[in-house]
Amino acid sequence: MAANTDTKACSYVVGDDGLATWTDTHKSAWIGMLETHKRLTRALDAEMEADFGLSLSGVECLGRLAAADGRNLRLSVLAAETGLSLSRISRIIDTLESRKLVERRSSAADARAVEAHLTPEGLELVRQAQSSHFASVQERFFQQLSGEELAVLAQVFERFAPSAASDCTES
């Protein structure tokens, strides 16, 4: 089966057995992106857990709270911003609350809504965790790319997630 490197052409072929196979170029791009994401997030998550007792999701929640007006957000907003389910956010906040990094409070605007408020201890820990996390991302990801490669990646991913970087409230 000859590999088709034309990105405008079909990215896969179906064999006589009915199974689909990516072209070599498409396989390298797709599987490469998935494997890179998996390996980086596993390594970064393990590092955050070992150094700070936080998952990457926990660091993201703390970072979004730190960047929010008043250092608090409704749990539903936090779930939407992180792309996690409300039940997952609730479990993360349970863990952070047990460490006195956040406090749950009823919303002043709507008593039915629950907000997570960052505590001073949470702010201090997220500053440390983010500093370590950003340095690790720099080493593990950005330093592996040339300036041109980084610009191409930024352009490509902006197409898939327009304004995602500017919409992110994580500091």
Secondary structure as UniProt FT lines:
FT   TURN            7..8
FT   STRAND          12..14
FT   TURN            16..17
FT   STRAND          20..22
FT   HELIX           24..52
FT   HELIX           56..67
FT   HELIX           69..71
FT   STRAND          72..74
FT   HELIX           75..82
FT   HELIX           86..98
FT   TURN            99..100
FT   STRAND          102..106
FT   TURN            111..112
FT   STRAND          114..118
FT   HELIX           120..140
FT   HELIX           142..144
FT   HELIX           147..160
FT   TURN            162..163
FT   HELIX           164..167
//
